[in-house]
Amino acid sequence: MKRTLSDVDLAERHRQRARAKGPAAPPRSVRASCHVTWTTIAGLPVAMVSPKTTKTATAPFIYLHGGGYTSPIIAHHWRLIAALADENSWTVIVPLYGLAPDSDVTDALTRLTALHQTVVQDAQGAPALGGDSAGGGLALALALSLRDKGLTGPRHLVLFAPWLDITLDNPAIPAIERFDPTLSRPGLRHGGLLWANGRDPKDPAVSPLHADPANLCPTTMVVGTHDILLPDCRAFATKARAKGVDVELYEFPQAFHVFIAGTVLPESRVARRLVTRRIPGRG
């Protein structure tokens, strides 16, 4: 009898294939519009992406890529990063953090805290911080951790369809799941538990939806309505606003998960303009 692969089996196969390929190099189009240089900070390989069209880039922006905490950076991430750098005269700092199961959230937060503080010292000010999907969840978890440690946090959070709760047990998710062309709960939960590596799945380090958001910096969120992460984005926005946080949630009708990474899409262009308007000090 032929065995039908479960969503978890498929997710594990995808993880293994993606890890075998390794992180994608910045595509030629990215290198045509931006300078890309590499360094090492806190033991992590870090790309510095800055536009060629301006002589001096403004305040830095730390970007954490998505991939379910198990898959490396891909070409679409690089294209989005380059668009953000070019359109805002930003230097985008892209750490290639360790992935599950070889690494976990504890290691990532330790290294990214050191990286963030290095950027603060070098820039003599707080950077913006953001990411997509799992990277968006990690960015929020990092901002919360910095706050709890009494360290300088980001000046603004930019979260593209962030994964805010690895359990995905929001009762509003199933109604959206049948419209989501890319994500399913079982496969995502598999990667989330690998990333948690024994932590309670509701621990704010892996599920920052469950943290107290008080005293967070201004936050901008972008998500499509055909994305199973939408209900948790709405829940976080409501919770944060109740604590006095400046949160703007932009929802794009019928848009898929991290649609903004499709940089040529009209919706992506609109979303990027909205992000630009929300962040001061672009230069």
N, C-alpha and C positions, 0 to 999 in steps of 0.2 A: 504493500500500500504506500502510495506517495504521501510523504509528510508535508503538511502545509506549515510554512514558517510563521511563527507568531510575530507580532510587532516588536517584541523584545529581541527575538532572533534576528529580524531584519535590521534593527537598530545596532545590534552588535556587529553584524556583517558590515554595515555602513561605517561604523567606527573603525573597524580593522582596515577597511580599504582606504579610508581617509588618512589614517595614521601611517599606512604604508607609503602613501604619496608624499607625506610631509607637508609642511606649510608652503603655500603658493608664494612664488616670488612676485614682487610688484610687476604688473603687466607693462608692456611697452608704452601704452597710452598714459599710464601713470607716470612713468619716467620721462615722458615727453613734456608733461605739464609741471612736474614737481621734482625737486631735488630729494633723493632718498639716500640717507646715510645711516650707517649702522654703528651702534655702540653697545656696551654692556652696562646695565645698572642693576644693582641688587642681585647679581648673578643671572639676570634675564637678558636675552638678546632683545634689543630695542631699536626699532626703526624711527628715524626722525624725518618726517615728510613735510616739506615746506615749498610754497609756490615759487616758480621761476619768474613769475610776472611782477613780483614786488621785491625790492631790495632788502627790506626789513620786515620780517614777520612779527606779528604782535603776540600777545600773551599766549602761552602754550595750552594745548588741549590734549589730555591723555585719553586715548581711545582703546577700549577693551573689546576685542572681536568676539562674536558669537560662535556657536558650534556645539551647543548642548554640553559644554564642559568636557567634551571628549574628542572633538574634531578641530584640526588646526585652521588657521586663517586661509581664506580662499580669495580668488581674484575679485569677486564682487565686493568683498570688504575693502580691498585696496582701492577700488574705483570710488567707493563712497568716501573713504578717507581723503583721497586726492581732491574730490569735489569740495569737501568741507575746508580743506586747506586752501585751495585756490580761490574759492568764493569769499573767504573771510580773512585772508592773509594770516592764517594761523600756521604755527608749527605744530603738527599733530604727532604726538609721541605714542608709539604703538609697541607695547611690550608683548612679547610672545610668551605668555605665562604657561606654566606646566599644566598638562591635561590629565584627567582621570583615564585609567586607574593608576597611572604612574605617579601622579601628583594629586593633590586634593585642595580643598578650600583653605585649610590651615596654612599650608605652604604658600598658596597664592596670596592670601591676605598679608602674611608676614613680608613677603618680597615686594608686594605692591605698596604697602605702607612705606617701606624704605624708599622705593622709587618715587612715590608722591612727595615725600619730604625732601628728597634730593632735588626734584623739580622746583619745589617751593623755594629752596635755598638758592638755586641757580637763577631763578626768574625773579627773586625778591618779591614774591607775591603768589597768590593762590592761582593754580590753573583751573580751567574748566575740566570736567571729567564726564565721560560718557561711554556708551557702548550699545551693542545691539543684542537682543535675545539673551542668551546666557551671559554675555559680556555686559549687558545692561543690568541684569541682576547683580553681577559681581561689582559693577561700579557703585550701585546703591549700597551694597553690603560694605564696600570699602569706605564710602562716605560716612556711614553709620559708625563703623569701627574707629575711624579717625576722630569723629565727634566724641565717642565714649572714652577715648584715650586722652582727650584734651589737646589733640594736635590740630594744626591748621588743616582745614578741610578744603574742598573745592569751592570755587566762587559760583559755579553753576553746574547742575547735573543735566545731561542730555541723554535720554533713554529712548532708544528705538525698539519698540515691541519687547520690553524687558520681561524676562522670566523671573517672576517675583515669588513664586511658591512652587517648590519642586514636587509637592504632592499633587498639584493640579486638581484639588478636590472641591473647587468652587462649584456650587450646583448650577451656575449659569453656563458652564463650559460645554456640557453635552449638546446643547441646542446650537452652538456655533461649530462644534467639531465636524459636523457633516458638511459644512461649507468650506472648511479649511483644507486647501489642497496639499499642504506640506507637513503639518504636524499631527501627531497622535499622542495620546496620553501615555500608553504603556511604554513606548520607546523612550519618551522623554524622561519618565520616572526612572527608568533603568539607568540612564546617564546621571540623573540627579543624585541617586543613591550612591553611585560610584564616587561622585564628587564629594558628597557628605562624609563618606568614609567612616561611618559609625556615629556621626552626629545625629541628633534628633532631626527628622525632616522639617520640623517647625522651627528649628534654630534659626534666628535671624541672619546668621552668617550664610546660610544656604537658601533661606526663604525670607528675604528681608521684608516681605509684606507683613510679617508678624512682629516687626520691631516697632518701637515708639518713634515716630518720625519727627518729634518736636525738635526745633532748632536746626533743621536741615536748611541748606542753601536753596535759593530758587531752583526750580526743577521744571524741565520741559520734556514732555512725553509725546511720542508719535506712534500710532498703532492703527492697523486696519480693522474693519469690522468683521472680516472673514479670517480672524486670527484667534485661536483658542486662548491666547494670553490676554485678550481684551478684558474679560471680566475682572481679572486680578489687577490690571492697570486702573480700571475704574475704582476698584475697592481701595487701592493705595491712594489715588488722588483724593477720594473722599476723606479718608483717614488723615492724610497729611494736611488738607485744608482745615480740618477741624482743629488741628494743632497750630494753625497760623502760618503754615508753610505756603510760600508762593508757588503754586503748582498750576501749570497749564497743560491740559491733555487734549491733543489734537487727534480726532478720529476721522479716518478716511473711509467712506462707504465702499464696501465690497473689496477693499484692498487686502492683499495677502500678507503673510508674515514677512516682516522686514522689507516691505516693498520699496522703501527708500533706497535700498542698495541697488535697485534698478535705476541707475542715475539718469538714464535718458527718458524715463517715464515722466509724463506731465505731473503726475501726483508726487513723484520724488522731488521735482523741481520746486513745486509749491511748498512741500514739507521743509525743504532746506531753507527756503526764504523765511518761513515762519521761525525756524530755529535761529537764523541770523538776526531777526528782529528782537528775539528774546534775550540775546546775550550782549551785554554792553562791552565797550572797549575793544572793538574789532580792529580799530585803526582806520 
